[in-house]
Amino acid sequence: MRDGSSRSRRWWTLVAAAALGLTGASVAEAGAAPAARDVGTLAASAGCGQAPTVQSGTHTIQSGGKSRQFILSVPGNYDNTRQHRLVFGFHWLGGTMQQVAGGGTDGDVYAHYGLRRLANDTAIFVAPQGLNNGWANSGGEDLTFVDDMVRTIEAALCVDTTQRFALGFSYGGAMSYAIACARATSFRAVAVIGAPRELSGCSGGTQPIAYMGIHGINDNIGSGRALRDRFVRNNGCTAQNPPEPAPGSLTHISTAYTGCRAGYPVVWAPFDGGHQQGPVDGCAGCESGARSWVKNEVWRFFTGETPPPPPPTFRLRGEGSGRCLDVNGASAANGSQMIIWDCHTAANQQFTTSGQALQVMGKCLEVPSGAAAGTRARIWDCNGGGNQQWTINTNGTVSNVQTGLCLDVSNAGTANGAAVNVWSCHTGTNQRWARV
């Protein structure tokens, strides 16, 4: 997730909106939404069939007389005969390419706005760095930078030139909007998250492009609607007033417009919240790329693909600390206590579920029967008791079925080795855990 800026639903793949006769109701009601799939054929870049001349990492190029940088993420199984999608992720004001490429405090699960993991090695990702950590696009220089990155990458790697995408939050959303306006014939789709207005300009702005707008109802929602409506018109969609969630509903509503030109859908996804890139349904003000619905819905919109189910093993990462729930000393002995530690892939952080039991190291996570607030969480031989049953709640808390108390990092500690106990549930960041 970003530093310093502050239900997923069933979707169908749709080749053309008219072909399936979408009703224009919310996704919750219609159960369907269009995907920004290409309506033509694959188009190979110059790098297809050639030995790659760039690799993952930071790159510097000259653009408009200035040195500009971007971070490139190439699939680990890159194949120069396979045409890959190309996805640009633009950072927010004051953000950096490192935060986008690395996922910020959410880590790899949110790298490139969470899309890299969902892509499962089918896409090449780009995180550009804005001048002065923004996207003023003075004289069109940031659009020129985008053009130069595209040329550089596609000369070196195998890209499907009909499958270029852009997304971003806030100022990065405004830059994605500028691409929608000025590069509609070269980019397939954009996702604009919380863009305040046309901060990066809108040169052109008359051609259709697949468009997804995501905006908090408490974040100058009128601006988000105005940005959306340009592409409602450009894409030939039927004008409507799509539903928006009520204050206090703690949810989002995704609506696919009807009547849009084949291959040029518009989806509007307002949520009950403010200026956020990773809102979490059912959790007031929560900001977590790991738990947010946004990444899944954007990926479906771009590709029509349903993201894979979560892995059978997972870690629980504390939102306040960025560290993972860990069996101290990797000991499998009964009574070994829980702490937080830097996230890794060793067995003492890998959990599985069996009913409502959380199992790790061949044991079950528990507190002693009848435990009071402040009791340390530990592991023990699994016995099916209520003290070994846990509920992973939608607000990120993990509550014990027997006691009703929540897993809690003692004294809101964030350092390696901080104790994990149970405490009265209050949804503070030291009680919110992301399954990663």
VOPAGU-2260 file (C-alpha; in pm, 1 decimal, decimal comma):
REM VOPAGU-2260
SITE   aa  ch    i         X         Y         Z
SITE  MET   A    0       0,0       0,0       0,0
SITE  ARG   A    1     106,2     356,7     -41,6
SITE  ASP   A    2     312,9     542,3     216,8
SITE  GLY   A    3     218,6     902,6     294,6
SITE  SER   A    4    -113,1     917,0      97,4
SITE  SER   A    5    -424,4     864,7     228,5
SITE  ARG   A    6   -1763,2    -792,8    -225,7
SITE  SER   A    7   -1572,5    -873,4    -491,3
SITE  ARG   A    8   -1866,9   -1001,0    -697,4
SITE  ARG   A    9   -1915,4   -1260,5    -966,4
SITE  TRP   A   10   -1819,0   -1131,3   -1311,7
SITE  TRP   A   11   -1850,8   -1286,3   -1656,7
SITE  THR   A   12   -1615,0   -1252,0   -1946,7
SITE  LEU   A   13   -1786,4   -1047,7   -2214,7
SITE  VAL   A   14   -1669,5   -1010,7   -2572,1
SITE  ALA   A   15   -1931,2    -749,2   -2653,4
SITE  ALA   A   16   -2178,3    -597,4   -2410,8
SITE  ALA   A   17   -2464,0    -597,6   -2658,4
SITE  ALA   A   18   -2413,1    -963,2   -2738,6
SITE  LEU   A   19   -2501,1   -1064,6   -2382,6
SITE  GLY   A   20   -2766,3    -799,7   -2336,0
SITE  LEU   A   21   -2645,1    -656,0   -2005,3
SITE  THR   A   22   -2916,6    -475,1   -1813,3
SITE  GLY   A   23   -2705,6    -193,7   -1673,6
SITE  ALA   A   24   -2797,6    -288,3   -1317,7
SITE  SER   A   25   -2529,5    -300,6   -1055,9
SITE  VAL   A   26   -2295,4    -595,8   -1074,5
SITE  ALA   A   27   -2445,7    -719,4    -750,2
SITE  GLU   A   28   -2781,9    -739,2    -925,3
SITE  ALA   A   29   -2681,7    -832,8   -1278,0
SITE  GLY   A   30   -2397,0   -1066,7   -1188,0
SITE  ALA   A   31   -2209,7    -954,3   -1496,6
SITE  ALA   A   32   -1980,0    -688,4   -1627,7
SITE  PRO   A   33   -1791,6    -634,5   -1950,1
SITE  ALA   A   34   -1423,3    -690,5   -1988,6
SITE  ALA   A   35   -1193,9    -468,8   -2189,2
SITE  ARG   A   36   -1091,9    -751,2   -2416,8
SITE  ASP   A   37    -942,3    -686,5   -2754,0
SITE  VAL   A   38   -1191,2    -715,0   -3037,5
SITE  GLY   A   39    -923,1    -776,2   -3299,6
SITE  THR   A   40    -622,9   -1005,0   -3333,5
SITE  LEU   A   41    -290,5   -1025,2   -3155,6
SITE  ALA   A   42     -26,6    -782,8   -3278,4
SITE  ALA   A   43     332,8    -875,7   -3202,2
SITE  SER   A   44     589,4    -616,0   -3104,4
SITE  ALA   A   45     933,9    -599,0   -3260,9
SITE  GLY   A   46    1082,5    -781,3   -2962,6
SITE  CYS   A   47     892,0   -1102,2   -3033,2
SITE  GLY   A   48    1123,8   -1383,1   -3136,6
SITE  GLN   A   49    1429,9   -1184,6   -3029,8
SITE  ALA   A   50    1660,2   -1237,9   -2735,1
SITE  PRO   A   51    1544,2    -991,4   -2465,5
SITE  THR   A   52    1768,2    -687,1   -2429,0
SITE  VAL   A   53    1612,6    -557,4   -2104,4
SITE  GLN   A   54    1529,9    -730,9   -1779,4
SITE  SER   A   55    1347,4    -663,1   -1455,6
SITE  GLY   A   56    1480,8    -369,0   -1259,8
SITE  THR   A   57    1523,1       7,1   -1277,9
SITE  HIS   A   58    1584,9     162,1   -1619,1
SITE  THR   A   59    1681,6     513,3   -1723,5
SITE  ILE   A   60    1598,8     657,8   -2064,4
SITE  GLN   A   61    1615,5     999,0   -2225,7
SITE  SER   A   62    1276,9    1154,0   -2296,9
SITE  GLY   A   63    1215,5    1510,7   -2403,9
SITE  GLY   A   64    1572,0    1602,9   -2311,9
SITE  LYS   A   65    1538,9    1470,7   -1957,0
SITE  SER   A   66    1654,5    1155,1   -1781,6
SITE  ARG   A   67    1347,7     955,9   -1682,3
SITE  GLN   A   68    1323,8     633,2   -1485,7
SITE  PHE   A   69    1090,5     337,1   -1459,0
SITE  ILE   A   70    1090,2      -3,5   -1290,9
SITE  LEU   A   71    1023,7    -297,5   -1520,5
SITE  SER   A   72     882,6    -629,9   -1396,8
SITE  VAL   A   73     924,2    -910,4   -1652,1
SITE  PRO   A   74     763,3   -1251,5   -1588,0
SITE  GLY   A   75     997,8   -1506,7   -1442,5
SITE  ASN   A   76     899,6   -1751,2   -1716,6
SITE  TYR   A   77     933,0   -1493,6   -1995,5
SITE  ASP   A   78     899,3   -1649,8   -2341,1
SITE  ASN   A   79     997,7   -1438,3   -2643,1
SITE  THR   A   80     746,9   -1623,3   -2860,3
SITE  ARG   A   81     453,7   -1537,1   -2634,6
SITE  GLN   A   82     285,0   -1198,8   -2666,6
SITE  HIS   A   83     243,7   -1045,3   -2323,1
SITE  ARG   A   84       9,4    -779,2   -2191,5
SITE  LEU   A   85     178,7    -451,6   -2097,2
SITE  VAL   A   86      49,2    -275,0   -1784,8
SITE  PHE   A   87     154,0      71,4   -1663,1
SITE  GLY   A   88      91,0     166,6   -1299,0
SITE  PHE   A   89     125,7     535,7   -1209,5
SITE  HIS   A   90     197,4     649,9    -853,6
SITE  TRP   A   91       9,4     914,2    -654,8
SITE  LEU   A   92     134,1    1264,9    -567,5
SITE  GLY   A   93     442,7    1223,3    -352,5
SITE  GLY   A   94     457,7     852,4    -431,6
SITE  THR   A   95     734,5     665,5    -607,8
SITE  MET   A   96     783,5     395,4    -865,6
SITE  GLN   A   97     932,9     180,0    -589,4
SITE  GLN   A   98     609,2     193,1    -391,6
SITE  VAL   A   99     406,8      85,0    -694,4
SITE  ALA   A  100     649,1    -188,8    -801,2
SITE  GLY   A  101     703,0    -319,3    -447,7
SITE  GLY   A  102     351,2    -281,3    -309,9
SITE  GLY   A  103     451,3     -39,9     -32,0
SITE  THR   A  104     367,1    -159,6     316,9
SITE  ASP   A  105     144,4    -435,9     174,0
SITE  GLY   A  106     439,9    -598,2      -0,9
SITE  ASP   A  107     431,4    -834,1    -296,5
SITE  VAL   A  108      58,5    -906,0    -277,2
SITE  TYR   A  109       1,4    -542,2    -377,9
SITE  ALA   A  110     291,1    -500,7    -621,8
SITE  HIS   A  111     178,7    -298,3    -924,2
SITE  TYR   A  112    -154,6    -222,5    -754,5
SITE  GLY   A  113    -196,8    -594,9    -685,0
SITE  LEU   A  114    -213,2    -691,7   -1052,8
SITE  ARG   A  115     127,5    -856,5   -1085,8
SITE  ARG   A  116      36,0   -1151,5    -866,9
SITE  LEU   A  117    -305,3   -1184,1   -1035,8
SITE  ALA   A  118    -140,7   -1184,6   -1378,6
SITE  ASN   A  119      40,4   -1508,9   -1295,4
SITE  ASP   A  120     328,8   -1439,1   -1535,3
SITE  THR   A  121     109,5   -1333,1   -1827,6
SITE  ALA   A  122     200,1    -963,2   -1827,4
SITE  ILE   A  123     489,6    -720,1   -1824,3
SITE  PHE   A  124     451,0    -442,2   -1567,9
SITE  VAL   A  125     590,3     -88,9   -1569,0
SITE  ALA   A  126     609,1     152,8   -1276,0
SITE  PRO   A  127     724,1     493,8   -1406,5
SITE  GLN   A  128     861,1     773,7   -1188,8
SITE  GLY   A  129     695,4    1113,7   -1220,3
SITE  LEU   A  130     887,0    1439,3   -1217,8
SITE  ASN   A  131     872,6    1591,5    -870,2
SITE  ASN   A  132     680,2    1279,0    -771,2
SITE  GLY   A  133     379,5    1390,3    -973,4
SITE  TRP   A  134     231,3    1389,0   -1322,6
SITE  ALA   A  135     187,3    1753,2   -1424,4
SITE  ASN   A  136     243,4    1647,7   -1787,4
SITE  SER   A  137     366,3    1996,4   -1874,9
SITE  GLY   A  138     358,9    2040,0   -2250,8
SITE  GLY   A  139     269,0    1673,8   -2282,2
SITE  GLU   A  140     609,1    1559,6   -2153,3
SITE  ASP   A  141     470,2    1271,6   -1948,7
SITE  LEU   A  142     274,7    1141,0   -2247,0
SITE  THR   A  143     597,6    1158,1   -2446,5
SITE  PHE   A  144     765,9     963,4   -2166,5
SITE  VAL   A  145     494,9     696,3   -2195,5
SITE  ASP   A  146     550,7     676,7   -2572,6
SITE  ASP   A  147     924,7     641,9   -2521,0
SITE  MET   A  148     881,2     367,0   -2261,0
SITE  VAL   A  149     646,7     177,3   -2492,9
SITE  ARG   A  150     897,6     196,2   -2779,5
SITE  THR   A  151    1188,6      90,8   -2557,8
SITE  ILE   A  152    1006,1    -203,6   -2400,6
SITE  GLU   A  153     841,5    -332,2   -2716,2
SITE  ALA   A  154    1167,7    -323,3   -2911,0
SITE  ALA   A  155    1323,3    -542,9   -2644,2
SITE  LEU   A  156    1039,1    -771,0   -2532,6
SITE  CYS   A  157     746,9    -959,4   -2683,8
SITE  VAL   A  158     430,1    -756,8   -2624,3
SITE  ASP   A  159      78,2    -783,8   -2760,4
SITE  THR   A  160      43,5    -425,4   -2884,2
SITE  THR   A  161    -336,3    -447,8   -2866,5
SITE  GLN   A  162    -319,4    -519,3   -2493,3
SITE  ARG   A  163    -167,7    -211,8   -2329,1
SITE  PHE   A  164    -329,0     -94,9   -2004,7
SITE  ALA   A  165    -285,8     188,7   -1754,8
SITE  LEU   A  166    -405,6     249,6   -1402,1
SITE  GLY   A  167    -322,3     473,1   -1111,6
SITE  PHE   A  168    -445,6     635,6    -794,4
SITE  SER   A  169    -507,5    1007,9    -739,8
SITE  TYR   A  170    -246,8    1193,3    -950,4
SITE  GLY   A  171    -164,6     856,3   -1104,1
SITE  GLY   A  172    -532,9     822,7   -1188,3
SITE  ALA   A  173    -520,9    1162,5   -1354,7
SITE  MET   A  174    -222,3    1046,4   -1562,5
SITE  SER   A  175    -412,4     733,7   -1663,2
SITE  TYR   A  176    -699,0     962,7   -1762,4
SITE  ALA   A  177    -463,7    1168,3   -1978,2
SITE  ILE   A  178    -365,6     845,5   -2154,9
SITE  ALA   A  179    -734,3     766,2   -2210,4
SITE  CYS   A  180    -779,2    1107,4   -2371,2
SITE  ALA   A  181    -463,5    1120,5   -2582,3
SITE  ARG   A  182    -367,0     758,3   -2647,5
SITE  ALA   A  183    -703,9     585,3   -2690,8
SITE  THR   A  184    -589,5     423,5   -3014,9
SITE  SER   A  185    -276,4     269,2   -2861,3
SITE  PHE   A  186    -400,8     169,6   -2513,1
SITE  ARG   A  187    -677,2     -86,2   -2467,5
SITE  ALA   A  188    -818,4      24,9   -2130,5
SITE  VAL   A  189    -760,1     238,7   -1824,2
SITE  ALA   A  190    -866,6     219,9   -1459,5
SITE  VAL   A  191    -886,9     561,2   -1293,2
SITE  ILE   A  192    -886,2     541,9    -911,9
SITE  GLY   A  193    -972,2     851,6    -712,7
SITE  ALA   A  194    -854,0    1107,0    -968,6
SITE  PRO   A  195    -941,2    1453,5    -832,2
SITE  ARG   A  196    -985,6    1608,1   -1179,3
SITE  GLU   A  197    -793,1    1645,3   -1506,9
SITE  LEU   A  198    -465,7    1724,3   -1330,3
SITE  SER   A  199    -258,1    1578,0   -1614,1
SITE  GLY   A  200    -474,9    1727,7   -1887,2
SITE  CYS   A  201    -697,1    1572,2   -2150,5
SITE  SER   A  202    -549,1    1631,0   -2494,3
SITE  GLY   A  203    -793,9    1502,3   -2752,0
SITE  GLY   A  204   -1047,1    1319,2   -2542,0
SITE  THR   A  205   -1291,2    1236,9   -2820,9
SITE  GLN   A  206   -1214,8     873,3   -2897,6
SITE  PRO   A  207   -1348,3     559,9   -2725,4
SITE  ILE   A  208   -1144,1     350,9   -2484,9
SITE  ALA   A  209   -1251,3      91,3   -2229,0
SITE  TYR   A  210   -1288,2     288,3   -1904,5
SITE  MET   A  211   -1324,9     192,5   -1538,7
SITE  GLY   A  212   -1374,6     461,2   -1275,5
SITE  ILE   A  213   -1333,0     389,4    -901,6
SITE  HIS   A  214   -1414,2     667,3    -655,6
SITE  GLY   A  215   -1508,6     720,2    -290,0
SITE  ILE   A  216   -1844,1     883,4    -227,7
SITE  ASN   A  217   -1678,4    1115,5      26,7
SITE  ASP   A  218   -1402,9    1218,8    -214,6
SITE  ASN   A  219   -1553,0    1486,5    -440,2
SITE  ILE   A  220   -1756,1    1219,8    -613,7
SITE  GLY   A  221   -1884,2    1474,9    -865,7
SITE  SER   A  222   -1536,6    1499,3   -1016,5
SITE  GLY   A  223   -1518,7    1122,5   -1063,6
SITE  ARG   A  224   -1859,8    1122,7   -1230,4
SITE  ALA   A  225   -1756,4    1400,9   -1469,2
SITE  LEU   A  226   -1439,9    1214,8   -1573,3
SITE  ARG   A  227   -1645,0     899,2   -1630,6
SITE  ASP   A  228   -1914,2    1072,7   -1835,4
SITE  ARG   A  229   -1669,7    1179,2   -2108,5
SITE  PHE   A  230   -1615,2     812,3   -2192,4
SITE  VAL   A  231   -1978,8     721,6   -2145,2
SITE  ARG   A  232   -2034,6     959,1   -2439,8
SITE  ASN   A  233   -1724,7     860,8   -2637,6
SITE  ASN   A  234   -1805,2     491,1   -2606,1
SITE  GLY   A  235   -2166,4     537,9   -2716,4
SITE  CYS   A  236   -2306,1     407,2   -2386,6
SITE  THR   A  237   -2659,5     478,0   -2276,7
SITE  ALA   A  238   -2662,5     763,1   -2025,2
SITE  GLN   A  239   -2784,6     665,5   -1680,3
SITE  ASN   A  240   -2745,8     745,4   -1312,6
SITE  PRO   A  241   -2582,3     428,1   -1179,2
SITE  PRO   A  242   -2644,9     341,1    -813,0
SITE  GLU   A  243   -2394,9     442,3    -549,0
SITE  PRO   A  244   -2357,6     297,8    -198,0
SITE  ALA   A  245   -2516,5     480,3      92,6
SITE  PRO   A  246   -2301,2     641,8     361,7
SITE  GLY   A  247   -2232,7     387,5     631,8
SITE  SER   A  248   -2297,0      89,4     403,8
SITE  LEU   A  249   -1924,8       1,2     399,9
SITE  THR   A  250   -1951,7    -147,5      53,4
SITE  HIS   A  251   -1910,0     -70,3    -316,2
SITE  ILE   A  252   -2133,7    -105,2    -619,3
SITE  SER   A  253   -1994,2    -181,9    -965,2
SITE  THR   A  254   -2218,1     -96,0   -1259,2
SITE  ALA   A  255   -2160,7    -182,9   -1624,0
SITE  TYR   A  256   -2314,4      70,4   -1862,6
SITE  THR   A  257   -2540,8     -57,3   -2138,0
SITE  GLY   A  258   -2536,7      32,2   -2505,8
SITE  CYS   A  259   -2159,6      78,9   -2527,1
SITE  ARG   A  260   -1977,3       5,2   -2851,2
SITE  ALA   A  261   -1853,7    -353,0   -2872,8
SITE  GLY   A  262   -1519,8    -379,3   -2693,9
SITE  TYR   A  263   -1550,5     -36,1   -2529,1
SITE  PRO   A  264   -1723,3     -94,5   -2193,9
SITE  VAL   A  265   -1757,7     158,3   -1914,3
SITE  VAL   A  266   -1774,1      39,6   -1552,4
SITE  TRP   A  267   -1837,6     271,2   -1257,1
SITE  ALA   A  268   -1738,9     146,3    -909,8
SITE  PRO   A  269   -1810,0     397,6    -631,2
SITE  PHE   A  270   -1748,0     290,6    -271,9
SITE  ASP   A  271   -1839,9     411,8      74,7
SITE  GLY   A  272   -1515,9     584,3     165,7
SITE  GLY   A  273   -1283,8     871,8      96,0
SITE  HIS   A  274    -960,4     930,9     -94,5
SITE  GLN   A  275    -840,5     569,7     -93,1
SITE  GLN   A  276    -678,8     329,5    -336,1
SITE  GLY   A  277    -739,3      11,7    -132,9
SITE  PRO   A  278   -1082,5      33,9      34,7
SITE  VAL   A  279   -1206,7    -278,2     213,7
SITE  ASP   A  280   -1574,8    -370,3     214,3
SITE  GLY   A  281   -1723,3    -400,0     562,9
SITE  CYS   A  282   -1448,4    -196,4     726,5
SITE  ALA   A  283   -1486,1     178,0     784,7
SITE  GLY   A  284   -1186,2     373,0     656,4
SITE  CYS   A  285    -971,1      62,8     615,6
SITE  GLU   A  286    -692,3      89,0     362,4
SITE  SER   A  287    -537,6    -242,6     261,3
SITE  GLY   A  288    -428,6    -339,5     -86,7
SITE  ALA   A  289    -399,2    -698,0      34,3
SITE  ARG   A  290    -767,4    -715,9     135,7
SITE  SER   A  291    -924,5    -466,6    -105,5
SITE  TRP   A  292   -1169,3    -567,7    -378,2
SITE  VAL   A  293   -1017,3    -315,4    -619,9
SITE  LYS   A  294    -733,9    -520,9    -765,5
SITE  ASN   A  295    -959,0    -817,1    -848,5
SITE  GLU   A  296   -1220,6    -605,1   -1022,7
SITE  VAL   A  297    -964,0    -408,1   -1221,5
SITE  TRP   A  298    -798,3    -729,8   -1339,2
SITE  ARG   A  299   -1134,3    -874,5   -1444,2
SITE  PHE   A  300   -1215,0    -554,1   -1629,5
SITE  PHE   A  301    -883,2    -550,2   -1813,6
SITE  THR   A  302    -880,2    -917,1   -1906,5
SITE  GLY   A  303   -1212,4   -1089,5   -1841,6
SITE  GLU   A  304   -1024,4   -1341,5   -1627,6
SITE  THR   A  305   -1134,9   -1447,1   -1281,7
SITE  PRO   A  306    -842,5   -1416,3   -1039,7
SITE  PRO   A  307    -720,9   -1747,3    -898,5
SITE  PRO   A  308    -844,3   -1858,3    -554,8
SITE  PRO   A  309    -618,9   -1786,7    -256,7
SITE  PRO   A  310    -339,1   -2036,7    -202,3
SITE  PRO   A  311    -405,0   -2328,7      33,0
SITE  THR   A  312    -136,5   -2194,2     264,8
SITE  PHE   A  313    -117,8   -1831,3     367,4
SITE  ARG   A  314      42,0   -1589,6     609,3
SITE  LEU   A  315    -133,4   -1338,5     833,8
SITE  ARG   A  316      35,3   -1000,6     806,3
SITE  GLY   A  317     -37,2    -733,0    1066,1
SITE  GLU   A  318    -163,1    -413,0     912,1
SITE  GLY   A  319       0,0    -189,4    1170,1
SITE  SER   A  320     342,6    -352,1    1165,4
SITE  GLY   A  321     369,8    -500,2     817,3
SITE  ARG   A  322     506,8    -812,4     987,4
SITE  CYS   A  323     363,0   -1164,0     992,9
SITE  LEU   A  324     216,2   -1385,1    1263,3
SITE  ASP   A  325     499,9   -1621,2    1356,4
SITE  VAL   A  326     559,2   -1916,7    1588,8
SITE  ASN   A  327     846,4   -1801,4    1806,2
SITE  GLY   A  328    1167,5   -1986,1    1731,0
SITE  ALA   A  329     993,3   -2206,6    1472,6
SITE  SER   A  330     923,3   -2447,6    1756,0
SITE  ALA   A  331     651,3   -2710,0    1709,8
SITE  ALA   A  332     631,0   -2781,1    2083,9
SITE  ASN   A  333     298,6   -2742,8    2261,0
SITE  GLY   A  334     278,7   -2398,8    2417,8
SITE  SER   A  335     508,9   -2222,0    2170,6
SITE  GLN   A  336     397,5   -1862,4    2169,4
SITE  MET   A  337     307,0   -1632,1    1882,4
SITE  ILE   A  338     496,2   -1318,3    1786,8
SITE  ILE   A  339     526,2   -1097,3    1481,8
SITE  TRP   A  340     833,0   -1115,1    1257,9
SITE  ASP   A  341     947,3   -1007,6     913,2
SITE  CYS   A  342     741,5   -1202,3     662,2
SITE  HIS   A  343     912,8   -1504,5     506,5
SITE  THR   A  344     817,8   -1839,9     355,0
SITE  ALA   A  345     928,6   -2074,3     634,2
SITE  ALA   A  346     682,1   -2319,1     789,3
SITE  ASN   A  347     633,6   -2123,4    1113,9
SITE  GLN   A  348     442,4   -1854,2     923,1
SITE  GLN   A  349     246,3   -2079,8     686,6
SITE  PHE   A  350    -113,9   -2135,3     795,6
SITE  THR   A  351    -388,8   -2360,5     667,8
SITE  THR   A  352    -751,3   -2384,3     769,7
SITE  SER   A  353    -949,1   -2687,8     884,4
SITE  GLY   A  354   -1300,4   -2571,5     952,5
SITE  GLN   A  355   -1240,9   -2275,8    1182,4
SITE  ALA   A  356    -907,1   -2403,5    1309,1
SITE  LEU   A  357    -590,6   -2221,0    1202,9
SITE  GLN   A  358    -310,3   -2473,7    1174,2
SITE  VAL   A  359      64,0   -2411,5    1162,2
SITE  MET   A  360     365,6   -2637,0    1225,8
SITE  GLY   A  361     122,2   -2931,8    1251,9
SITE  LYS   A  362     -48,9   -2772,6    1552,0
SITE  CYS   A  363    -349,4   -2545,0    1607,6
SITE  LEU   A  364    -346,2   -2179,6    1702,6
SITE  GLU   A  365    -520,3   -2134,3    2038,9
SITE  VAL   A  366    -548,9   -1957,8    2368,4
SITE  PRO   A  367    -600,0   -2156,7    2690,9
SITE  SER   A  368    -964,6   -2237,5    2759,8
SITE  GLY   A  369   -1136,8   -1945,1    2929,4
SITE  ALA   A  370    -848,7   -1709,3    2856,3
SITE  ALA   A  371    -882,8   -1345,3    2957,7
SITE  ALA   A  372    -775,1   -1037,6    2763,5
SITE  GLY   A  373    -397,4   -1017,4    2753,0
SITE  THR   A  374    -337,7   -1394,3    2733,8
SITE  ARG   A  375     -66,7   -1494,9    2487,7
SITE  ALA   A  376    -170,0   -1682,2    2173,1
SITE  ARG   A  377      11,6   -2013,1    2127,1
SITE  ILE   A  378       5,6   -2343,6    1938,7
SITE  TRP   A  379    -112,3   -2679,5    2075,1
SITE  ASP   A  380    -215,6   -3025,2    1958,4
SITE  CYS   A  381    -543,2   -2988,6    1769,9
SITE  ASN   A  382    -844,1   -3101,1    1976,2
SITE  GLY   A  383   -1143,6   -2927,9    1817,9
SITE  GLY   A  384   -1212,5   -2708,6    2121,0
SITE  GLY   A  385   -1374,5   -2367,6    2089,1
SITE  ASN   A  386   -1050,7   -2212,3    2212,6
SITE  GLN   A  387    -890,8   -2339,1    1888,4
SITE  GLN   A  388   -1161,6   -2200,3    1663,1
SITE  TRP   A  389   -1117,6   -1862,6    1494,2
SITE  THR   A  390   -1322,0   -1636,7    1269,2
SITE  ILE   A  391   -1140,4   -1432,3    1004,5
SITE  ASN   A  392   -1369,9   -1130,8     987,2
SITE  THR   A  393   -1428,5    -899,6     690,8
SITE  ASN   A  394   -1286,5    -604,9     886,8
SITE  GLY   A  395    -950,5    -782,1     912,2
SITE  THR   A  396    -976,6    -895,3    1271,0
SITE  VAL   A  397    -932,9   -1259,9    1375,5
SITE  SER   A  398   -1157,8   -1344,9    1669,5
SITE  ASN   A  399   -1155,0   -1648,6    1896,7
SITE  VAL   A  400   -1484,6   -1835,9    1891,7
SITE  GLN   A  401   -1478,7   -1929,8    2260,1
SITE  THR   A  402   -1368,1   -1600,4    2413,2
SITE  GLY   A  403   -1482,0   -1348,9    2150,1
SITE  LEU   A  404   -1142,9   -1179,0    2187,7
SITE  CYS   A  405    -928,2   -1075,5    1890,6
SITE  LEU   A  406    -569,5   -1151,8    1795,9
SITE  ASP   A  407    -377,9    -842,3    1903,0
SITE  VAL   A  408     -16,2    -727,5    1888,6
SITE  SER   A  409      58,0    -631,4    2247,3
SITE  ASN   A  410      81,1    -256,6    2304,9
SITE  ALA   A  411      47,1    -202,1    1929,0
SITE  GLY   A  412     409,6    -307,8    1891,6
SITE  THR   A  413     564,2    -314,3    1545,3
SITE  ALA   A  414     911,5    -455,3    1610,8
SITE  ASN   A  415    1029,1    -808,0    1539,9
SITE  GLY   A  416     943,1   -1028,1    1836,7
SITE  ALA   A  417     646,6    -824,0    1960,7
SITE  ALA   A  418     408,6   -1049,4    2152,7
SITE  VAL   A  419      71,0   -1154,3    2012,1
SITE  ASN   A  420    -211,3   -1204,3    2258,2
SITE  VAL   A  421    -589,4   -1177,0    2259,3
SITE  TRP   A  422    -770,7    -858,9    2355,7
SITE  SER   A  423   -1112,4    -698,7    2337,1
SITE  CYS   A  424   -1187,0    -634,4    1970,4
SITE  HIS   A  425   -1147,6    -270,8    1863,2
SITE  THR   A  426   -1035,1    -299,5    1493,8
SITE  GLY   A  427    -718,0     -97,1    1548,1
SITE  THR   A  428    -433,7    -163,3    1305,6
SITE  ASN   A  429    -266,3    -392,0    1562,1
SITE  GLN   A  430    -574,9    -618,1    1535,8
SITE  ARG   A  431    -616,8    -615,9    1157,8
SITE  TRP   A  432    -453,1    -898,1     962,0
SITE  ALA   A  433    -425,4    -953,0     587,5
SITE  ARG   A  434    -421,5   -1302,9     444,1
SITE  VAL   A  435    -122,6   -1307,3     207,5
